[in-house]
Amino acid sequence: MTVKLSENIITCEKTEESISAREKFGLLRALLNNMVKGVRIKFEKKLQMIGVGYKAQVQNKQLTLNVGYSHPILFTIPENL
């Protein structure tokens, strides 16, 4: 396989036609796509709270969770988040 970068466009080409070459081509393309997306898009994780009476609240850089315990759970939010 050959990989070329020209004018901010990455081009992948197969040098042979076989099942193994197609598998490797697909893997290479997916890896390159994930690398580019990883640089352009910030990491994000969405969480869901499922249950009756659960509550989450943010106040003054502190996350307060009421999730069924007798007391609220407090987390300090890091500066880089």
One Martini backbone bead per residue (centre of mass of N, CA, C, O) as a GRO file, in nm:
protein
   81
    1MET     BB    1   0.100   0.034   0.015
    2THR     BB    2   0.002   0.376  -0.031
    3VAL     BB    3   0.088   0.700   0.112
    4LYS     BB    4  -0.049   1.030   0.059
    5LEU     BB    5   0.044   1.385   0.089
    6SER     BB    6  -0.174   1.642  -0.053
    7GLU     BB    7  -0.319   1.921   0.019
    8ASN     BB    8  -0.455   1.793   0.287
    9ILE     BB    9  -0.450   1.494   0.147
   10ILE     BB   10  -0.525   1.160   0.200
   11THR     BB   11  -0.381   0.877   0.020
   12CYS     BB   12  -0.490   0.546  -0.057
   13GLU     BB   13  -0.318   0.251  -0.195
   14LYS     BB   14  -0.323  -0.035  -0.369
   15THR     BB   15  -0.081  -0.286  -0.496
   16GLU     BB   16  -0.289  -0.522  -0.441
   17GLU     BB   17  -0.511  -0.813  -0.505
   18SER     BB   18  -0.646  -0.912  -0.195
   19ILE     BB   19  -0.770  -1.000   0.098
   20SER     BB   20  -0.537  -0.892   0.271
   21ALA     BB   21  -0.520  -0.611   0.136
   22ARG     BB   22  -0.809  -0.522   0.207
   23GLU     BB   23  -0.783  -0.544   0.513
   24LYS     BB   24  -0.541  -0.346   0.544
   25PHE     BB   25  -0.676  -0.105   0.407
   26GLY     BB   26  -0.911  -0.072   0.609
   27LEU     BB   27  -0.734  -0.034   0.858
   28LEU     BB   28  -0.570   0.211   0.762
   29ARG     BB   29  -0.811   0.397   0.710
   30ALA     BB   30  -0.923   0.391   1.002
   31LEU     BB   31  -0.670   0.493   1.148
   32LEU     BB   32  -0.644   0.763   0.999
   33ASN     BB   33  -0.923   0.870   1.070
   34ASN     BB   34  -0.885   0.862   1.382
   35MET     BB   35  -0.644   1.056   1.392
   36VAL     BB   36  -0.784   1.302   1.271
   37LYS     BB   37  -1.023   1.315   1.469
   38GLY     BB   38  -0.846   1.335   1.732
   39VAL     BB   39  -0.741   1.628   1.655
   40ARG     BB   40  -1.019   1.785   1.587
   41ILE     BB   41  -1.177   1.633   1.819
   42LYS     BB   42  -1.301   1.636   2.113
   43PHE     BB   43  -1.339   1.473   2.391
   44GLU     BB   44  -1.645   1.282   2.465
   45LYS     BB   45  -1.871   1.217   2.748
   46LYS     BB   46  -2.181   1.063   2.797
   47LEU     BB   47  -2.411   1.061   3.064
   48GLN     BB   48  -2.645   0.850   3.241
   49MET     BB   49  -2.926   0.883   3.458
   50ILE     BB   50  -3.083   0.599   3.608
   51GLY     BB   51  -3.362   0.688   3.799
   52VAL     BB   52  -3.521   0.754   4.093
   53GLY     BB   53  -3.416   1.067   4.224
   54TYR     BB   54  -3.192   1.160   4.054
   55LYS     BB   55  -2.914   1.406   4.092
   56ALA     BB   56  -2.750   1.679   3.916
   57GLN     BB   57  -2.504   1.940   4.013
   58VAL     BB   58  -2.366   2.265   3.939
   59GLN     BB   59  -2.134   2.442   4.173
   60ASN     BB   60  -1.858   2.604   4.187
   61LYS     BB   61  -1.681   2.364   4.073
   62GLN     BB   62  -1.918   2.152   4.167
   63LEU     BB   63  -2.031   1.819   4.202
   64THR     BB   64  -2.366   1.710   4.269
   65LEU     BB   65  -2.479   1.394   4.403
   66ASN     BB   66  -2.805   1.230   4.399
   67VAL     BB   67  -2.802   0.854   4.445
   68GLY     BB   68  -2.937   0.728   4.735
   69TYR     BB   69  -2.798   0.841   4.956
   70SER     BB   70  -2.779   1.008   5.267
   71HIS     BB   71  -2.568   1.168   5.090
   72PRO     BB   72  -2.392   1.376   4.913
   73ILE     BB   73  -2.190   1.382   4.626
   74LEU     BB   74  -1.860   1.528   4.595
   75PHE     BB   75  -1.706   1.710   4.319
   76THR     BB   76  -1.420   1.834   4.184
   77ILE     BB   77  -1.353   2.026   3.918
   78PRO     BB   78  -1.129   2.041   3.696
   79GLU     BB   79  -0.964   2.283   3.515
   80ASN     BB   80  -0.942   2.102   3.225
   81LEU     BB   81  -1.281   2.051   3.200
   0.00000   0.00000   0.00000
